Amino acid sequence: MLNILGAIVSGLVVGALARLFYPGAVEMGWIATVLLGVGGSLLAGLVFHRGRGGFNRAGCLGSILGAMALILIARLLDFQGLDSLGIEGFDF
């Protein structure tokens, strides 16, 4: 249980920092920010720890860079899929 809460809190911090450091406005709600941070951590963990056995979360800097990469990818793809599912706050 604490591991899940830790992932949510660190996801919020990492997502907020990624939004702060990413050039231009990144408008999204706090749930999307948490998902962005957790996704950035998982993406960076996949990239930085490949070949070392298992799937690990990355450190803070790697997580922020991973979250910023997710913002870039979403903007390049002009992502609108989650809005059609009724989940608001994903305006890239």
WOCORQUI-V868999 format. One record per residue. RES is the residue in one letter. BURIAL is b if it has 9 or more other C-alpha atoms within 8 Angstrom, else e. Layout:
res=(RES | RES)
burial=(BURIAL | BURIAL)
This chain:
res=(M | L | N | I | L | G | A | I | V | S | G | L | V | V | G | A | L | A | R | L | F | Y | P | G | A | V | E | M | G | W | I | A | T | V | L | L | G | V | G | G | S | L | L | A | G | L | V | F | H | R | G | R | G | G | F | N | R | A | G | C | L | G | S | I | L | G | A | M | A | L | I | L | I | A | R | L | L | D | F | Q | G | L | D | S | L | G | I | E | G | F | D | F)
burial=(e | e | e | e | e | e | b | b | b | b | b | b | b | b | b | b | b | b | b | e | e | b | e | e | e | e | e | b | b | e | e | b | b | b | b | b | b | b | b | b | b | b | b | b | b | b | e | e | b | b | e | e | e | e | e | e | b | b | e | e | e | b | b | b | b | b | b | b | b | b | b | e | e | b | b | e | e | e | e | e | e | b | b | e | e | e | e | e | b | b | e | b)
